Amino acid sequence: MTTFVDRVELHVAAGSGGHGCASVHREKFKPLGGPDGGNGGRGGDVILVVDQSVTTLLDYHHSPHRKATNGKPGEGGNRSGKDGQDLVLPVPDGTVVTDRAGNVLADMVGNGTTYVAAEGGRGGLGNAALSSARRKAPGFALLGVPGDLQDIVLELKTVADVALVGYPSAGKSSLISVLSAAKPKIADYPFTTLVPNLGVVTAGSTVYTIADVPGLIPGASQGKGLGLEFLRHVERCEVLVHVLDTATLESERDPISDLDIIEEELREYGGLGNRPRLIVLNKIDVPDGKDLAEMVRPDLEARGYRVFEVSAVAHTGLKELSFALAELVGQARAAKPKEEATRIVIRPKAVDDAGFTVVQEEDGLYRVRGEKPERWVRQTDFNNDEAVGYLADRLNRLGVEDKLMKAGARSGDGVAIGPEENAVVFDWEPTVMAGAEMLGRRGEDHRLDEPRPAAQRRRDKQAERDEADQEFDDFNPF
């Protein structure tokens, strides 16, 4: 049964925003008291957070689909919908978040580190929020925006100061069990260790963590054996310790060749060449092991390695080893740059950035891409002519119509807003104010107005036409 998982593909879905409400206030003797539709609630986010009590990604291996709750729709009486609840997913310290192509999205190190994996959709505005002096009674509301859908990969890279590497059954598990309080599985057959084990070691005033990485064999960097699955756990370690077996029963192996093979696999994997290394000649409690250690030690020291002869069974040489490791860990920590205070980087948009693009495709279709136009399309109820006209005017205010003209679009040409797999396509009809002639004074209900003389109505209509570039919604950030 699987008990340790260090790589999973996770499918996360944020909550969708609730729809806005289109409602008119009614009470005795005042049946049409004005719009009072509330806004929809915001959808919940999916948030990853580092939790020190979590050590594996096993839960997500069994349940890879996670979804936050949706926002509630708005209601009449200016009652806004409830926001969706965020979904918080705890992950182990050292989790790297990537997309399916392998691009790193977040490197989560340190308890409490958070990353928003999927952002909840905005709630739609109700008709009360859409009303203004020009639009006294909108007969529509905006729809909620769907939440993000993301496929991400979580990959755990163990956070430790020291990594024990070596062949299977070289004694790494035994060594970590006597250096720390860790209790790994120990046996005399290959690949006893199937998961990385962590232990905490105290040497004088220095406290550091040590990881027992499952055994490596030739070809591990190409996926042979278990090596490729666990070489990632060596990446974060500051010090590498080669544990060499001096009592191996295999005639074709010896400590020098074992070291060369493991070093070659580390080079093939990449990124580990600058880590300080120590050599541990283990199992010197065995008579032949002690003799072999004395034979190979001069060759290893000639290569520049510090060599320690130890016995995990007899507890020989452990104190010297632990203090040497503490010294190297202390040097590595001192060499790290001090963490700077969090900086906020402001990147203003270019003055000529319209916020959208218009591109003519090979089939003659004009495609509009941009965060605002695409969001506005998702918020529009296309069964409501007034809502469609409101969308058309918003796009016109943004400059989409001018950009289409400059791109060469003509009346009747096809225009698509959004990506190919989820776009709204229509035949373009250029107008001075999109939809204005067809729908007249959108968002106004003549039943709310006192009767006006014809001359006054003409003057009011002319005043409307003279209001250029006025925002439809003074307080609407969209």
ZIPEDA-V197738 format. One record per residue. N is the residue number from 0. RES is the residue in one letter. SS is DSSP state (H for helix, E for strand, L for the rest). PHI is phi in whole degrees, -180 to 180 (NA if undefined). NEAR is the number of other ideal C-beta (glycine too) atoms within 12 Angstrom. Layout:
# ZIPEDA-V197738
n=<N,N>
res=<RES,RES>
ss=<SS,SS>
phi=<PHI,PHI>
near=<NEAR,NEAR>
This chain:
# ZIPEDA-V197738
n=<0,1,2,3,4,5,6,7,8,9,10,11,12,13,14,15,16,17,18,19,20,21,22,23,24,25,26,27,28,29,30,31,32,33,34,35,36,37,38,39,40,41,42,43,44,45,46,47,48,49,50,51,52,53,54,55,56,57,58,59,60,61,62,63,64,65,66,67,68,69,70,71,72,73,74,75,76,77,78,79,80,81,82,83,84,85,86,87,88,89,90,91,92,93,94,95,96,97,98,99,100,101,102,103,104,105,106,107,108,109,110,111,112,113,114,115,116,117,118,119,120,121,122,123,124,125,126,127,128,129,130,131,132,133,134,135,136,137,138,139,140,141,142,143,144,145,146,147,148,149,150,151,152,153,154,155,156,157,158,159,160,161,162,163,164,165,166,167,168,169,170,171,172,173,174,175,176,177,178,179,180,181,182,183,184,185,186,187,188,189,190,191,192,193,194,195,196,197,198,199,200,201,202,203,204,205,206,207,208,209,210,211,212,213,214,215,216,217,218,219,220,221,222,223,224,225,226,227,228,229,230,231,232,233,234,235,236,237,238,239,240,241,242,243,244,245,246,247,248,249,250,251,252,253,254,255,256,257,258,259,260,261,262,263,264,265,266,267,268,269,270,271,272,273,274,275,276,277,278,279,280,281,282,283,284,285,286,287,288,289,290,291,292,293,294,295,296,297,298,299,300,301,302,303,304,305,306,307,308,309,310,311,312,313,314,315,316,317,318,319,320,321,322,323,324,325,326,327,328,329,330,331,332,333,334,335,336,337,338,339,340,341,342,343,344,345,346,347,348,349,350,351,352,353,354,355,356,357,358,359,360,361,362,363,364,365,366,367,368,369,370,371,372,373,374,375,376,377,378,379,380,381,382,383,384,385,386,387,388,389,390,391,392,393,394,395,396,397,398,399,400,401,402,403,404,405,406,407,408,409,410,411,412,413,414,415,416,417,418,419,420,421,422,423,424,425,426,427,428,429,430,431,432,433,434,435,436,437,438,439,440,441,442,443,444,445,446,447,448,449,450,451,452,453,454,455,456,457,458,459,460,461,462,463,464,465,466,467,468,469,470,471,472,473,474,475,476,477>
res=<M,T,T,F,V,D,R,V,E,L,H,V,A,A,G,S,G,G,H,G,C,A,S,V,H,R,E,K,F,K,P,L,G,G,P,D,G,G,N,G,G,R,G,G,D,V,I,L,V,V,D,Q,S,V,T,T,L,L,D,Y,H,H,S,P,H,R,K,A,T,N,G,K,P,G,E,G,G,N,R,S,G,K,D,G,Q,D,L,V,L,P,V,P,D,G,T,V,V,T,D,R,A,G,N,V,L,A,D,M,V,G,N,G,T,T,Y,V,A,A,E,G,G,R,G,G,L,G,N,A,A,L,S,S,A,R,R,K,A,P,G,F,A,L,L,G,V,P,G,D,L,Q,D,I,V,L,E,L,K,T,V,A,D,V,A,L,V,G,Y,P,S,A,G,K,S,S,L,I,S,V,L,S,A,A,K,P,K,I,A,D,Y,P,F,T,T,L,V,P,N,L,G,V,V,T,A,G,S,T,V,Y,T,I,A,D,V,P,G,L,I,P,G,A,S,Q,G,K,G,L,G,L,E,F,L,R,H,V,E,R,C,E,V,L,V,H,V,L,D,T,A,T,L,E,S,E,R,D,P,I,S,D,L,D,I,I,E,E,E,L,R,E,Y,G,G,L,G,N,R,P,R,L,I,V,L,N,K,I,D,V,P,D,G,K,D,L,A,E,M,V,R,P,D,L,E,A,R,G,Y,R,V,F,E,V,S,A,V,A,H,T,G,L,K,E,L,S,F,A,L,A,E,L,V,G,Q,A,R,A,A,K,P,K,E,E,A,T,R,I,V,I,R,P,K,A,V,D,D,A,G,F,T,V,V,Q,E,E,D,G,L,Y,R,V,R,G,E,K,P,E,R,W,V,R,Q,T,D,F,N,N,D,E,A,V,G,Y,L,A,D,R,L,N,R,L,G,V,E,D,K,L,M,K,A,G,A,R,S,G,D,G,V,A,I,G,P,E,E,N,A,V,V,F,D,W,E,P,T,V,M,A,G,A,E,M,L,G,R,R,G,E,D,H,R,L,D,E,P,R,P,A,A,Q,R,R,R,D,K,Q,A,E,R,D,E,A,D,Q,E,F,D,D,F,N,P,F>
ss=<L,L,L,L,L,L,E,E,E,E,E,E,E,L,L,L,L,L,L,L,L,L,L,E,L,L,E,L,L,E,L,L,L,L,E,L,L,L,L,L,L,L,L,L,L,E,E,E,E,E,L,L,L,L,L,L,L,H,H,H,H,H,L,L,E,E,E,L,L,L,L,L,L,L,E,L,L,L,E,L,L,L,L,L,L,L,E,E,E,E,E,L,L,L,E,E,E,E,E,L,L,L,L,E,E,E,E,E,L,L,L,L,L,E,E,E,E,E,L,L,L,L,L,L,L,L,H,H,H,H,L,L,L,L,L,L,L,L,L,L,L,L,L,L,L,L,L,L,E,E,E,E,E,E,E,E,L,L,L,L,L,E,E,E,E,L,L,L,L,L,L,H,H,H,H,H,H,H,H,L,L,L,L,L,L,L,L,L,L,L,L,L,L,L,L,L,E,E,E,E,E,E,E,L,L,E,E,E,E,E,E,E,L,L,L,L,L,L,L,H,H,H,L,L,L,L,H,H,H,H,H,H,H,H,L,L,L,L,E,E,E,E,E,E,E,L,L,L,L,L,L,L,L,L,H,H,H,H,H,H,H,H,H,H,H,H,H,H,H,L,L,L,L,L,L,E,E,E,E,E,E,E,L,L,L,L,H,H,H,H,H,H,H,H,H,H,H,H,H,H,H,H,L,L,L,E,E,E,E,L,E,L,L,L,L,E,L,H,H,H,H,H,H,H,H,H,H,H,H,H,H,H,H,H,H,L,L,L,L,L,L,L,L,L,L,L,L,L,L,L,L,L,L,L,L,L,E,E,E,E,L,L,L,L,L,E,E,E,E,L,H,H,H,H,H,H,H,H,L,L,L,L,L,L,H,H,H,H,H,H,H,H,H,H,H,H,H,H,L,H,H,H,H,H,H,H,L,L,L,L,L,L,L,E,E,E,E,L,L,L,L,L,L,E,E,E,E,L,L,L,L,L,L,L,L,H,H,H,H,L,L,L,L,L,L,H,H,H,L,L,L,L,L,H,H,H,H,H,H,H,H,H,H,H,H,H,L,L,L,L,L,L,L,L,L,L,L,L>
phi=<NA,-69,-121,-137,-132,-120,-154,-141,-103,-117,-109,-115,-133,-77,-74,-84,-72,-75,-73,-72,-111,-103,-144,-119,-67,-133,-153,-59,66,-146,-68,-125,-91,106,-70,-142,-75,-84,-82,-77,-77,-78,-74,-74,-84,-106,-121,-92,-139,-74,-126,-65,-80,-99,-122,-146,-100,-60,-60,-79,-67,-82,-131,-82,-107,-131,-140,-84,-85,-82,-75,-85,-71,-71,-134,-65,76,57,-98,-79,-73,-74,-68,-70,-85,-65,-103,-100,-111,-75,-132,-69,-63,98,-78,-105,-104,-131,-86,-69,-85,95,-74,-74,-99,-160,-117,-97,-125,108,-58,91,-62,-123,-149,-83,-79,-148,-95,-67,-77,-72,-77,-77,-76,-80,-71,-67,-74,-86,-76,-154,-63,-87,-123,-76,-141,-59,-95,-151,-138,-88,-78,-73,-87,-60,-74,-67,-117,-134,-108,-123,-115,-103,-130,-90,-119,-55,-94,-146,-85,-129,-117,-93,-124,161,-64,-58,64,-80,103,-66,-64,-64,-65,-69,-71,-95,-80,-137,-92,-67,-124,-74,-73,-127,-156,-101,-126,-63,57,-62,-85,-109,-138,-65,-111,-115,-138,-109,-118,-115,-130,66,-95,-103,-117,-142,-107,-130,-116,-96,-89,-52,-56,-101,-138,-55,90,-62,-68,-101,106,-77,65,-104,-60,-62,-66,-123,-62,-61,-76,-85,-58,-87,-77,-84,-131,-109,-120,-82,-97,-107,-85,-96,-124,-66,-94,-87,-69,-85,-113,-153,-57,-67,-67,-60,-62,-63,-67,-66,-62,-64,-66,-67,-67,-63,-69,90,82,-119,-69,-95,-81,-64,-129,-126,-113,-115,-92,-95,71,-76,-71,-81,-52,-66,-66,-64,-65,-66,-63,-68,-74,-90,-58,-58,-65,-68,-68,-66,-81,98,-86,-87,-116,-127,-95,-135,-139,-68,-75,-89,59,-96,74,-74,-63,-60,-65,-64,-73,-66,-66,-61,-65,-66,-64,-62,-65,-66,-67,-68,-79,-70,-66,-67,-68,-84,-62,-60,-108,-102,-101,-105,-118,-67,-73,-64,-64,-101,-84,-81,86,-159,-131,-126,-130,-88,-90,-62,-83,91,-74,-96,-109,-104,-125,169,-61,-69,-57,-69,-68,-62,-62,-65,-88,-97,-88,-77,-88,-115,-60,-66,-66,-66,-64,-63,-62,-61,-68,-63,-64,-66,-62,-71,104,-64,-64,-61,-68,-64,-61,-66,-79,101,-70,-125,-56,93,-70,-79,-129,-119,-114,115,-69,-60,-81,-152,-121,-101,-115,-151,-88,-82,-125,-66,-140,-69,-128,-55,79,-68,-70,-73,-102,65,-86,-65,82,-117,-112,-64,-71,-88,-103,-73,-58,-120,-62,-60,-63,-66,-64,-66,-65,-64,-66,-67,-63,-61,-66,-81,-82,-93,60,-80,-69,-69,-131,-61,-109,-90,-75,-89>
near=<8,15,15,29,30,35,29,33,22,37,23,40,31,36,40,38,44,42,40,47,39,37,32,29,25,15,13,7,7,13,13,19,22,28,36,32,37,35,41,41,36,34,40,36,37,38,31,37,29,31,25,19,12,25,27,29,37,24,23,33,21,16,16,23,19,36,31,34,28,31,38,30,34,39,26,26,20,24,23,32,35,24,29,36,22,29,30,23,36,28,45,39,30,38,44,36,42,27,20,15,10,12,12,18,26,28,24,38,25,20,18,17,25,23,31,28,41,35,29,38,36,39,40,44,45,40,43,36,34,41,36,27,17,26,33,25,32,40,31,37,43,45,37,40,37,31,36,27,25,31,23,39,29,44,35,40,35,38,34,39,38,50,48,54,47,48,40,35,31,46,44,46,39,39,48,42,27,31,44,32,16,28,15,32,22,22,15,18,14,22,25,24,39,27,30,43,36,38,33,21,36,20,26,16,11,25,20,36,35,49,45,46,51,40,37,45,31,24,19,34,28,16,18,18,24,29,33,24,30,41,40,33,41,43,29,34,39,34,38,43,48,44,46,47,42,41,30,30,17,17,7,10,26,27,40,29,21,38,36,22,32,43,30,23,36,31,18,23,30,15,18,29,14,14,29,28,36,41,40,49,49,46,37,35,23,24,14,18,32,24,18,28,36,20,19,31,26,14,23,32,18,12,18,12,27,25,35,35,36,41,29,37,21,18,19,25,30,30,19,21,37,36,24,33,45,30,26,31,36,24,19,24,18,13,14,12,7,8,9,6,6,6,7,6,6,6,7,7,10,8,6,7,14,25,24,30,23,32,23,22,19,8,13,18,24,35,32,39,27,25,22,29,38,30,30,38,37,31,39,37,28,21,10,25,20,32,34,27,32,43,38,38,34,34,40,30,29,31,26,37,32,19,29,37,21,16,25,14,29,17,14,13,25,24,38,31,39,25,17,15,6,15,22,26,22,27,16,31,21,25,20,16,28,30,28,23,16,17,25,18,27,36,35,26,23,16,16,22,16,9,10,13,10,10,10,14,19,13,14,21,19,12,16,24,18,11,18,12,12,18,20,34,25,14,14,26,11,32>
